[in-house]
Amino acid sequence: MLLLGVGYLYLRLGSPQEERPPLDERDRAIEHRAISAAYYVLMAGMILVGCVMPFNSSGWTITNAAIFCIVAAEVVHYSVVVASYRMQASS
């Protein structure tokens, strides 16, 4: 997570705002779709971690499962973005 944050910070500071093109409707729709899919993955994982796992697990198992759910949601987010752009490029 720290490495991802440092990477975002480096990219943001490395390219000034006026050089970045504004997002068009297609980019906004893709981002909305990706965030929606990642949200459902994250909520399902957090319900599992917060409501089910405390009855049969404890300690670091719950912590690791929560971190895994966050990482899985990010993977889904970026996978949907990449798949959406690739589908549009092939059509």
C-alpha positions in Angstrom: 0.0 0.0 0.0 2.9 2.3 0.8 4.5 1.6 -2.5 1.3 2.3 -4.4 0.9 5.6 -2.5 4.4 6.7 -3.3 3.9 5.8 -6.9 0.8 7.9 -7.2 2.5 10.8 -5.4 5.5 10.6 -7.8 3.3 10.5 -10.9 1.2 13.5 -9.6 4.2 15.6 -8.9 6.0 14.6 -12.1 3.2 15.7 -14.4 1.7 19.2 -13.9 -2.1 19.5 -14.0 -2.1 21.6 -17.2 -0.4 18.8 -19.2 -3.0 16.2 -18.2 -5.9 16.0 -20.6 -9.4 16.2 -18.9 -11.5 13.1 -18.6 -14.1 12.6 -21.2 -17.5 10.8 -20.8 -16.0 7.4 -21.8 -13.3 7.7 -19.2 -15.8 8.7 -16.5 -18.1 5.8 -17.4 -15.2 3.3 -17.3 -14.1 4.7 -13.9 -17.6 4.6 -12.5 -18.0 0.9 -13.7 -14.7 -0.1 -12.1 -15.4 1.7 -8.8 -18.8 0.0 -8.6 -17.4 -3.5 -9.2 -14.6 -2.9 -6.7 -17.0 -1.5 -4.1 -19.1 -4.7 -4.2 -16.0 -6.9 -3.8 -14.8 -4.7 -0.8 -18.2 -4.7 0.9 -18.6 -8.5 0.5 -15.1 -9.0 2.0 -15.7 -6.6 4.8 -19.0 -8.3 5.7 -17.1 -11.6 5.8 -14.3 -10.1 7.9 -16.6 -8.1 10.2 -19.6 -10.4 10.6 -18.5 -14.0 10.0 -14.9 -14.3 10.9 -15.0 -13.0 14.5 -17.0 -16.2 15.4 -14.3 -18.6 14.2 -11.1 -16.7 13.9 -9.1 -14.1 15.8 -6.2 -11.8 15.7 -3.9 -11.7 12.7 -6.2 -13.9 10.7 -8.9 -11.3 10.6 -6.4 -8.5 10.0 -4.8 -10.4 7.1 -8.2 -11.2 5.6 -9.2 -7.5 5.8 -6.0 -6.5 4.0 -6.6 -9.2 1.4 -10.1 -7.8 0.7 -8.7 -4.3 0.2 -6.1 -5.6 -2.2 -8.7 -7.8 -4.0 -10.9 -4.7 -4.5 -8.0 -2.8 -6.0 -7.2 -5.6 -8.3 -10.8 -5.8 -9.5 -10.9 -2.0 -10.0 -7.8 -1.9 -12.2 -8.8 -5.1 -14.0 -12.1 -3.7 -15.0 -10.4 -0.5 -16.2 -7.9 -2.4 -18.3 -10.6 -4.8 -19.7 -12.9 -1.8 -20.6 -10.2 0.0 -22.5 -9.1 -3.2 -24.2 -12.7 -4.0 -25.3 -13.1 -0.5 -26.7 -9.7 -0.7 -28.5 -10.7 -3.9 -30.2 -14.1 -2.6 -31.4 
